[in-house]
Amino acid sequence: QVQLVESGGGLAQPGGSLRLSCAASRSVLSINAMGWHRQAPGNERELVAEIISGGRTKYADSVTGRFTISRDNAKNAVYLQMNSLKPEDTAVYYCKIRYNTYDTSWGQGTQVTVSS
């Protein structure tokens, strides 16, 4: 299975920015989609952003206009630029890759805390 390593989480003030990174442990022949999910205490895990192999993106309504997902195919990596952070963005963020049509791998999760 493909292993995903996340980094970039931490503490930010409301209105601040963070950039999350996620890299695959090895090259993947066929990547269908890469994305970010988050889970806050007491809540279900929700889709934050996703980028499809053709470059098409999808965002949760709560982050549209503030977050930007991007990828680097050469590095087998996906990024999440988070601007104008709100306390409601506080959660554990997990990166995800879907490949070979049916296979899925998840990152270990990185904590994002937005507080003054």
N, C-alpha and C positions, 0 to 999 in steps of 0.2 A: 504494500500500500504506500501511497505517496504521503510523506510527512510534511506538514506545514508549520513554519516557525514564524511567530508574530512578535512584533516589537512596536514601540512608540507610544504606548499607553502611559498614563500618569495623571497628575493633578493639573487642572486648569481653572482659571477664574471665569465666571460668566462673561461672555463676549470674546473669550480667548480662542486659541487655535491649537490643534494637535494634528499630527500626521501619523497614521498607522501604516505599518508595512507588514507584508506577509510574503514569504518566499517558500517555494517548494524545495524539497530536499534533493530532487533530481529533475531532469528534463522530462516533460510529459509529451507524448507524441500527439495526442489529440485532446485539447482542452475545450470543453463545451461552454463553460461559464466559470467565473470567479466572482466571489461576493463577500459581503460582510453582514453578519447577524449580531444582534445584541440581546442580552437578557439581564433585566434588573430584578432585584429580590422581589419575589411574589408575583412576577410577571412571566408570561410565556416568552420563549425566544422568538424574536421577530426579525424579519428581513429589513436591513437598513439600505443596502445598495447592492446592485449586481451588474456585472458587465458580461455580455455574451461574446462569443467568439468573433462575431462580425463587428463588434464595437458598440452595439446598442446597449444602453444603460437603463436601469430601473432604480427608482428611489422611493423610500417610504415618504408619505405625505409630510410627516413630521420633520424630515430633514431636507426636503427639496429646497434648493436655493442656498443651502448652507454647507452641505457636504458634497464632495466630488470624488467619484471613484475613477481610478485609472489603472493601467496595466503596463507591464514591460515584458513583452513576450520573450525577448532574448534572455531575461533573467528569471523567467517563470515566476514573476512577482505581481502582486496586486497591492494597491495603496488606497487609503481613504484619507483625504484631506478634509478636516473638520474645522469649520470656521463658525464664528458667532455662537459658540457653545452655550448651552443652557443647562441648568441643573437637571432637567429632565433627561438629558443625554447620559447621565451617570448610569453605567452598566458595565458588564463584562462583554467585550466585543470579540467575536469569533470569526475568523476568516474561513472560507469554504471554497473548495474547488470541485467541479463536476467534470469528469473526463471519461473518455471511452464510452460515451453515451449514458452508461448506467452506473459508473463508479463515482463515489463521493468520499472526500477526505475533509476533516475539520482541524483547525488549529487548536492550540491549547487554551486560548483565550487570554485577553489582556484587559486589565482593569482601567477604565476611564472614569475619573471623578471630576465633576464640575461643581465647584463650591467657592464661595468667598471667605 
